[in-house]
Structures are given as structure tokens and as C-alpha cells.
Amino acid sequence: MSNFKKTTVDMSASRTELHDLLNLTGSEVSINNLPAGAKVPFVHIHKKNEEVYGVLAGKGFMNIDGEDIALNAGDWLRVDPSAKRQLRAAEDSAITVLCIQAQAGSLADYSLTDGVIV
């Protein structure tokens, strides 16, 4: 049995969730593409998961608890589980966003404390 899994996704798809494609067990990762002027059709919160959004291309806005946060390629944004959020592309630009979800407060270790040189 292999200790890794690789997949290839269509980077132009409107949304791709990787949890099933990669058998993820500690996080959810999705790639999201919105055309210019489009928005996620709902406002949402999470019960347990914080989200980290990374803007890979384009520009747009994340409305968080009624406040518009401008987003541009290279920006990263962390959102608390209870924050009401909705992503939208700018009127003149599509946006491509990588979203990572993990249970808030669950990170026991990270690269420098979990990694072991072998």
C-alpha cells in the first residue's frame, strides 16, 4: 500500500473539493473559480472549521460579518468558524481561490515541531 495519493484536477472547474480525491483526514481543501461579477450564492458559517483562503489569481471581495475585505492575487485570509462569509469576484475580474478548512484549535504541532529529519 502506498503512503501517498496524487490527483490532477481541472483548474478551470468552478469548484473542486479534494477530500475524496486525496482521502484527506485532517482538512478539506477546495479550489474555487468565480467569473467576473459572480458570487457564492449563499452566506455561510461553520460549526467547527476555520477557513484559510488564498487568492491564486484575480481579485474580488470577501464579505465577513457585513464588511467587504478586498482580495487580490497573493492575499491570504483566515476566517473564524462563526464569522458570516460570502466570496465574490470583482466586477472586472475573475477570481481563483484555494480554501483550506480545518477544525479551529486542533493544530497541535506544525512544521518545526512536528517534522522529523530522517
C-alpha positions in Angstrom: 0.0 0.0 0.0 1.3 3.4 -0.9 1.7 6.2 1.7 0.6 9.0 -0.7 -2.1 9.8 -3.2 -1.8 12.1 -6.2 -4.6 13.5 -8.3 -4.9 16.0 -11.1 -7.8 18.5 -11.2 -9.3 20.7 -13.9 -8.1 24.1 -12.7 -10.9 25.8 -14.7 -13.7 23.9 -12.9 -16.0 26.2 -10.9 -15.3 24.2 -7.7 -13.2 21.1 -6.9 -13.1 19.6 -3.4 -10.1 17.4 -2.7 -11.2 15.5 0.4 -12.4 12.4 -1.6 -9.8 12.8 -4.4 -6.9 12.7 -1.9 -8.5 10.8 1.0 -7.9 13.8 3.3 -8.4 13.0 7.0 -7.5 16.3 8.8 -8.6 19.1 6.5 -10.7 20.0 3.5 -9.1 21.8 0.5 -11.1 23.2 -2.4 -10.2 25.2 -5.5 -12.8 27.8 -6.4 -13.2 29.8 -9.6 -15.7 32.6 -9.9 -16.1 34.6 -13.2 -16.1 38.4 -13.0 -19.1 39.7 -11.1 -20.2 36.3 -9.7 -20.5 35.4 -6.1 -21.0 32.3 -4.0 -24.8 32.1 -3.9 -25.1 32.0 -0.1 -23.7 33.4 3.1 -22.3 30.7 5.5 -20.7 30.0 8.8 -19.1 26.8 10.1 -19.7 24.8 13.2 -16.1 23.9 13.9 -13.9 24.7 10.9 -11.8 27.8 10.4 -11.1 28.6 6.8 -8.0 29.9 5.1 -8.4 31.5 1.7 -5.5 32.0 -0.7 -6.1 34.1 -3.8 -4.2 32.4 -6.6 -5.4 34.7 -9.4 -7.7 37.7 -10.0 -9.4 39.9 -7.5 -12.6 40.1 -5.5 -14.1 40.6 -2.1 -14.9 38.5 1.0 -17.8 39.9 2.9 -17.2 39.0 6.6 -19.9 39.9 9.1 -21.1 42.7 6.8 -17.6 44.1 6.0 -16.1 43.9 2.5 -12.5 42.8 2.5 -10.7 43.4 -0.8 -8.8 40.4 -2.1 -6.0 40.3 -4.7 -3.7 37.6 -6.1 -1.2 36.7 -3.3 -3.6 37.6 -0.4 -4.3 35.1 2.3 -7.2 35.4 4.7 -8.2 33.4 7.8 -11.8 33.4 8.9 -13.2 32.2 12.3 -15.8 29.5 12.1 -18.6 31.7 13.4 -18.0 34.6 11.0 -20.6 35.0 8.3 -18.8 35.0 5.0 -19.5 35.3 1.2 -16.9 35.4 -1.5 -17.5 37.4 -4.7 -15.3 38.2 -7.8 -14.7 41.8 -8.7 -16.9 43.2 -11.5 -13.9 43.4 -13.8 -12.0 40.3 -12.8 -12.5 36.6 -12.2 -11.0 35.2 -9.0 -9.4 31.8 -8.2 -9.2 30.9 -4.6 -7.7 28.0 -2.7 -9.7 27.3 0.5 -8.4 25.2 3.3 -10.7 24.1 6.2 -9.5 22.6 9.5 -11.0 22.4 12.9 -10.3 25.5 14.8 -7.9 24.9 17.7 -6.9 21.5 16.5 -3.3 22.2 15.4 -1.2 20.5 18.0 2.1 20.8 16.1 3.4 22.4 12.8 6.4 22.1 10.5 9.1 23.0 13.1 7.6 20.9 15.9 6.0 18.0 14.0 8.7 17.5 11.3 11.4 15.0 11.9 14.6 14.8 9.8 15.2 11.2 8.8 
